[in-house]
Amino acid sequence: MTVSARIRGDDVIAAQQEALAALYRQHVGHGDRYALLDFPDHANVGDSAIWLGEIAMLRAITGRDPDHVCTWDAFDADAFRRDSPAGVVFLHGGGNLGDIWPHHQHFREAMLAEFRDRTIVQLPQSIHFRAGEGLDRFAACVAAHPDFHLYVRDAQSLDLAQRLSCPVALAPDSAFALGAQPRGPADCDLLMLMRTDDERVAGDRGPVPEGAVVLDWLEDAVLPVWEEGMPRAAHYERLAGARVARGLTLLSRGRQIVTDRLHAHILALLLGIPHVALDNEYGKLSAYIAAWTAPSPLLLRE
């Protein structure tokens, strides 16, 4: 890759970082209190990269850590009210607004129903409902909340979001707040990081090139243990950091990459690795690329 190509790639990253900073500054400033909910305590590297980007951006703007963090399945309303009596409630971004990953959607809707006295900001998401009744239920939850703000990552999601009765805007994925990352050593010419979960495209994508290494990143990293007295937010940040470090190491193995995971595409951009991006089940990658990353010289054609 030439120096000029790397500069053009860096411009793509910088533009998204600037857009993210403008988004977050609409809701918090220096010293403001906030909560960040729905920590992704699972092996998918992409969600951990988003969390680290969210924390990095919020910390840079407010100068403080969140008053309260939680996973979707360990939310305690009393603890939340005690830790976070005031301030904006940020909901973790990603690709789970819809009915493919129902636990996260049910948690989002429960927060909207129970905390109508708080500003709630949904950080950038992709939206996909396989069934219309799920979108109707979410629309009713949004309509009943007086101060909900929704950010989405692509034009298709924006089209859906604009049917809802809340402020909506297009915004990049928060993982770009991490900035450029150092690339580790490569040990293969082609790494194919391909989905094995419910968002994979059904059927055979065709023959695997000879010598290619094929894997997914859903096997978890060796994780740090929770040290006595450590704040939950700090522990979550260490967990996410370990998972992202593992993902960066995996991606660095390939001199080139083929992937159908959005965050393998995003992290490949941050690592400076040329790659081909294939779509997931509902076109999430092509939609994001069209909105934000198409100008990158690191993005190769099939």
C-alpha positions as CSV (number, residue, x, y, z in Angstrom):
1,M,0.0,0.0,0.0
2,T,1.4,3.4,-0.9
3,V,1.8,6.3,1.5
4,S,-0.9,8.3,-0.4
5,A,-3.3,5.4,-0.1
6,R,-2.7,5.2,3.7
7,I,-3.4,8.9,4.0
8,R,-6.7,8.5,2.1
9,G,-7.5,5.6,4.5
10,D,-6.7,7.8,7.5
11,D,-9.0,10.5,6.1
12,V,-11.9,8.0,6.2
13,I,-11.2,7.2,9.8
14,A,-10.8,10.9,10.8
15,A,-14.1,11.9,9.2
16,Q,-16.0,9.3,11.2
17,Q,-14.2,10.3,14.4
18,E,-15.3,13.9,13.8
19,A,-18.9,12.8,13.2
20,L,-18.9,10.8,16.4
21,A,-17.5,13.6,18.5
22,A,-20.2,15.9,17.2
23,L,-22.9,13.3,18.0
24,Y,-21.7,12.7,21.6
25,R,-21.3,16.5,22.3
26,Q,-24.9,17.0,21.5
27,H,-25.8,15.1,24.7
28,V,-22.9,15.6,27.2
29,G,-20.2,18.0,28.0
30,H,-17.3,18.3,30.4
31,G,-18.2,17.0,33.9
32,D,-21.6,15.7,32.9
33,R,-22.9,12.5,34.5
34,Y,-24.1,9.6,32.4
35,A,-24.8,5.9,32.4
36,L,-23.8,3.4,29.6
37,L,-26.0,0.3,29.5
38,D,-26.1,-3.1,27.8
39,F,-22.4,-4.1,28.1
40,P,-21.7,-6.9,25.5
41,D,-20.4,-9.7,27.7
42,H,-19.9,-12.2,24.9
43,A,-17.2,-13.3,22.6
44,N,-18.1,-11.2,19.5
45,V,-15.1,-8.9,19.1
46,G,-17.1,-6.2,17.2
47,D,-19.4,-5.4,20.1
48,S,-16.4,-5.0,22.5
49,A,-14.8,-2.7,20.0
50,I,-17.9,-0.5,20.0
51,W,-17.9,-0.5,23.8
52,L,-14.3,0.6,24.0
53,G,-15.0,3.3,21.4
54,E,-18.0,4.5,23.4
55,I,-16.1,4.7,26.6
56,A,-13.2,6.5,24.9
57,M,-15.4,9.1,23.4
58,L,-17.5,9.7,26.5
59,R,-14.4,9.9,28.7
60,A,-12.7,12.4,26.4
61,I,-15.8,14.6,26.3
62,T,-16.9,14.4,29.9
63,G,-13.7,13.7,31.7
64,R,-15.3,11.0,33.8
65,D,-16.4,7.4,33.7
66,P,-20.0,6.3,33.6
67,D,-22.0,6.3,36.9
68,H,-23.6,3.0,36.0
69,V,-22.9,0.1,33.6
70,C,-24.7,-3.2,33.3
71,T,-25.4,-6.2,31.0
72,W,-28.9,-6.7,29.7
73,D,-29.5,-9.7,32.0
74,A,-28.1,-8.1,35.2
75,F,-29.9,-4.8,35.2
76,D,-31.0,-3.7,38.7
77,A,-33.4,-0.8,38.6
78,D,-32.7,0.2,42.3
79,A,-28.9,0.0,41.8
80,F,-29.3,2.1,38.6
81,R,-31.3,4.8,40.4
82,R,-28.8,4.8,43.3
83,D,-25.7,5.1,41.1
84,S,-27.2,7.3,38.4
85,P,-29.8,9.6,39.8
86,A,-29.4,12.1,37.0
87,G,-27.7,12.4,33.6
88,V,-28.1,11.0,30.1
89,V,-28.7,7.2,29.7
90,F,-26.7,5.9,26.7
91,L,-27.6,2.5,25.3
92,H,-24.8,0.6,23.7
93,G,-24.7,0.7,19.9
94,G,-24.2,-2.1,17.4
95,G,-26.4,-4.3,15.2
96,N,-29.0,-5.7,17.6
97,L,-31.9,-3.2,17.1
98,G,-34.5,-5.5,15.7
99,D,-35.7,-9.1,16.3
100,I,-32.6,-11.2,15.4
101,W,-31.1,-10.6,18.9
102,P,-34.3,-10.3,21.0
103,H,-32.7,-10.1,24.5
104,H,-31.1,-6.7,23.7
105,Q,-34.2,-5.4,22.0
106,H,-36.4,-6.4,25.0
107,F,-34.0,-4.6,27.4
108,R,-34.1,-1.5,25.2
109,E,-37.9,-1.4,25.2
110,A,-38.0,-2.1,29.0
111,M,-35.7,0.9,29.6
112,L,-37.9,3.1,27.4
113,A,-41.0,2.0,29.3
114,E,-39.6,2.3,32.8
115,F,-37.5,5.5,32.6
116,R,-39.6,8.1,30.9
117,D,-38.1,10.7,33.2
118,R,-34.6,10.4,31.7
119,T,-33.0,11.3,28.4
120,I,-32.2,8.1,26.6
121,V,-29.8,8.0,23.7
122,Q,-29.5,5.0,21.5
123,L,-25.9,5.1,20.2
124,P,-25.4,4.1,16.5
125,Q,-27.2,0.9,15.5
126,S,-28.2,-1.0,12.4
127,I,-32.0,-1.8,12.4
128,H,-33.5,-5.0,11.0
129,F,-36.8,-6.5,11.8
130,R,-37.8,-9.8,10.1
131,A,-41.4,-9.4,11.3
132,G,-43.5,-6.2,11.2
133,E,-45.0,-6.7,14.6
134,G,-41.6,-6.2,16.2
135,L,-41.2,-2.8,14.6
136,D,-44.7,-1.9,15.6
137,R,-44.0,-2.7,19.2
138,F,-40.8,-0.7,19.2
139,A,-42.5,2.2,17.6
140,A,-45.1,2.2,20.4
141,C,-42.4,2.2,23.0
142,V,-40.6,5.1,21.3
143,A,-43.9,7.1,20.9
144,A,-44.5,6.8,24.7
145,H,-41.1,8.2,25.7
146,P,-40.7,12.0,25.7
147,D,-37.0,12.2,25.3
148,F,-35.5,9.4,23.2
149,H,-32.8,10.0,20.6
150,L,-31.9,7.4,18.0
151,Y,-28.7,7.2,15.9
152,V,-28.4,4.7,13.0
153,R,-25.4,3.6,10.9
154,D,-26.8,3.4,7.4
155,A,-29.4,4.8,5.0
156,Q,-31.6,1.7,5.2
157,S,-31.8,2.0,9.0
158,L,-32.4,5.7,8.7
159,D,-35.4,5.1,6.4
160,L,-36.9,2.8,9.1
161,A,-36.0,5.1,12.0
162,Q,-37.7,8.1,10.3
163,R,-41.0,6.3,10.7
164,L,-40.6,6.6,14.5
165,S,-41.7,9.6,16.6
166,C,-38.2,10.6,18.0
167,P,-35.2,12.6,16.8
168,V,-33.1,10.4,14.5
169,A,-29.8,10.9,12.7
170,L,-27.2,9.0,10.7
171,A,-23.9,8.4,12.5
172,P,-20.8,6.2,12.2
173,D,-20.0,3.2,14.3
174,S,-18.5,4.1,17.6
175,A,-15.6,1.7,17.2
176,F,-14.0,4.3,15.0
177,A,-13.3,6.3,18.1
178,L,-10.5,3.8,18.8
179,G,-8.5,5.3,15.9
180,A,-5.7,3.6,14.0
181,Q,-4.3,0.4,15.6
182,P,-0.8,-1.2,15.4
183,R,-0.7,-4.2,13.1
184,G,0.7,-7.5,14.3
185,P,2.7,-10.0,12.3
186,A,1.1,-11.7,9.3
187,D,1.4,-15.5,8.8
188,C,-0.9,-16.2,5.8
189,D,-1.7,-14.5,2.5
190,L,-5.5,-14.7,2.9
191,L,-7.5,-14.8,6.1
192,M,-11.2,-15.4,5.7
193,L,-13.0,-14.3,8.9
194,M,-16.6,-15.5,8.2
195,R,-19.8,-15.5,10.3
196,T,-21.0,-18.7,11.9
197,D,-24.0,-17.2,13.7
198,D,-27.6,-16.2,12.9
199,E,-26.5,-13.3,10.5
200,R,-24.6,-15.5,8.1
201,V,-25.8,-15.8,4.6
202,A,-27.4,-19.2,4.0
203,G,-25.8,-21.5,1.5
204,D,-22.4,-22.0,0.1
205,R,-20.3,-18.8,-0.8
206,G,-18.2,-20.8,-3.2
207,P,-14.8,-22.5,-3.0
208,V,-12.2,-21.5,-0.5
209,P,-9.0,-20.4,-2.1
210,E,-6.1,-22.8,-1.6
211,G,-4.0,-21.9,1.4
212,A,-6.6,-19.5,2.9
213,V,-7.1,-19.6,6.7
214,V,-10.9,-19.7,7.5
215,L,-12.2,-18.8,11.0
216,D,-14.7,-16.8,13.1
217,W,-13.9,-14.9,16.2
218,L,-16.7,-16.2,18.5
219,E,-14.4,-18.3,20.6
220,D,-13.7,-16.2,23.7
221,A,-10.3,-14.8,24.7
222,V,-8.6,-15.6,28.0
223,L,-10.3,-13.0,30.2
224,P,-9.1,-11.0,33.2
225,V,-10.8,-11.9,36.5
226,W,-12.7,-9.3,38.5
227,E,-10.4,-8.0,41.2
228,E,-11.9,-7.2,44.6
229,G,-12.8,-3.6,44.9
230,M,-12.5,-2.9,41.1
231,P,-15.3,-0.7,39.8
232,R,-17.6,-2.6,37.4
233,A,-16.9,-0.1,34.6
234,A,-13.2,-0.7,34.9
235,H,-13.7,-4.5,34.8
236,Y,-15.9,-4.3,31.7
237,E,-13.3,-2.2,30.0
238,R,-10.7,-4.8,30.7
239,L,-12.9,-7.6,29.4
240,A,-13.7,-5.6,26.2
241,G,-10.0,-4.8,25.8
242,A,-9.0,-8.4,26.0
243,R,-11.5,-9.4,23.4
244,V,-10.6,-6.6,21.0
245,A,-6.9,-7.4,21.4
246,R,-7.6,-11.0,20.4
247,G,-9.6,-9.8,17.3
248,L,-6.8,-7.5,16.2
249,T,-4.3,-10.3,16.5
250,L,-6.5,-12.6,14.4
251,L,-7.0,-10.0,11.7
252,S,-3.3,-9.2,11.7
253,R,-2.5,-12.7,10.6
254,G,-3.8,-12.0,7.0
255,R,-1.9,-10.1,4.5
256,Q,-5.3,-9.7,2.9
257,I,-8.7,-10.4,4.5
258,V,-12.1,-11.6,3.3
259,T,-14.9,-11.1,5.8
260,D,-18.7,-10.8,6.2
261,R,-18.4,-9.2,9.7
262,L,-18.9,-5.5,9.8
263,H,-16.3,-5.0,12.6
264,A,-13.7,-7.2,10.9
265,H,-14.1,-4.6,8.0
266,I,-13.9,-1.7,10.5
267,L,-10.9,-3.1,12.4
268,A,-9.2,-4.0,9.1
269,L,-9.4,-0.3,8.3
270,L,-8.0,0.7,11.6
271,L,-5.2,-1.8,11.1
272,G,-4.5,-0.8,7.6
273,I,-5.1,-4.2,6.0
274,P,-6.5,-4.6,2.5
275,H,-9.7,-6.6,2.5
276,V,-12.9,-7.7,0.7
277,A,-16.2,-7.1,2.6
278,L,-19.1,-9.5,1.8
279,D,-22.6,-9.0,3.1
280,N,-24.3,-10.6,6.1
281,E,-27.8,-11.9,6.0
282,Y,-29.5,-8.5,5.6
283,G,-27.0,-6.3,3.8
284,K,-25.4,-4.6,6.9
285,L,-21.9,-4.3,5.4
286,S,-22.9,-2.9,2.0
287,A,-25.2,-0.4,3.7
288,Y,-22.5,0.8,6.1
289,I,-19.9,0.9,3.4
290,A,-22.2,3.0,1.2
291,A,-22.8,5.4,4.0
292,W,-19.2,5.8,5.4
293,T,-16.2,3.8,4.2
294,A,-16.5,3.3,0.4
295,P,-13.7,5.9,-0.3
296,S,-11.1,3.8,1.6
297,P,-8.4,2.4,-0.7
298,L,-8.1,-0.6,1.7
299,L,-11.5,-1.8,0.5
300,L,-10.9,-4.3,-2.3
301,R,-13.5,-5.5,-4.9
302,E,-14.4,-9.2,-5.2
